[in-house]
Amino acid sequence: MSSLLESGSVVHAQQRGSFHIDLLTVTILDHLDEQSVISLDTLMSLMPQYTWNQVFHCVDQLTRCKKIVLRRHRFEYMLFSPHFVA
């Protein structure tokens, strides 16, 4: 399981598919654990089993909980691990 997930509260969805969203959360955090920085488009291509809306909703929740950092770079959105040092 991701080390980012262990540091603090876990993001839980307030809807029917909470297990699915929790698995998605862990998957996103694991990808960021491995790469530190990843574009939203690349993340989407690594997880074709999820819709864009599912991924973006999860990314939004993780950003609001300060588990990840989301920044726009030109025409792309980049996700950063909160431990990433630029």
Backbone hydrogen bonds, N-H to C=O, Kabsch-Sander energy under -0.5 kcal/mol:
donor,donor_aa,acceptor,acceptor_aa,energy
6,E,2,S,-1.0
7,S,3,S,-0.8
8,G,6,E,-1.6
12,H,10,V,-0.6
18,S,15,Q,-0.8
18,S,16,R,-0.8
21,I,17,G,-2.4
22,D,18,S,-2.7
23,L,19,F,-2.3
24,L,20,H,-2.0
25,T,21,I,-2.8
26,V,22,D,-2.3
27,T,23,L,-2.2
28,I,24,L,-2.6
29,L,25,T,-2.5
30,D,26,V,-2.4
31,H,27,T,-2.1
32,L,28,I,-2.2
33,D,29,L,-2.2
34,E,30,D,-2.0
35,Q,31,H,-2.1
36,S,32,L,-2.7
37,V,35,Q,-2.3
38,I,79,L,-2.3
40,L,77,Y,-2.9
43,L,39,S,-2.5
44,M,40,L,-2.3
45,S,41,D,-1.9
46,L,42,T,-1.5
47,M,43,L,-0.7
47,M,44,M,-0.9
50,Y,47,M,-1.7
55,V,51,T,-2.1
56,F,52,W,-2.9
57,H,53,N,-2.4
58,C,54,Q,-2.1
59,V,55,V,-2.8
60,D,56,F,-2.8
61,Q,57,H,-2.3
62,L,58,C,-2.7
63,T,59,V,-2.3
64,R,60,D,-2.4
65,C,61,Q,-1.6
66,K,63,T,-1.4
67,K,62,L,-2.9
68,I,62,L,-1.0
69,V,80,F,-2.4
71,R,78,M,-2.6
73,H,76,E,-3.5
76,E,73,H,-2.1
78,M,71,R,-3.7
79,L,38,I,-3.4
80,F,69,V,-2.9
81,S,36,S,-2.5
84,F,81,S,-1.9
86,A,84,F,-0.6
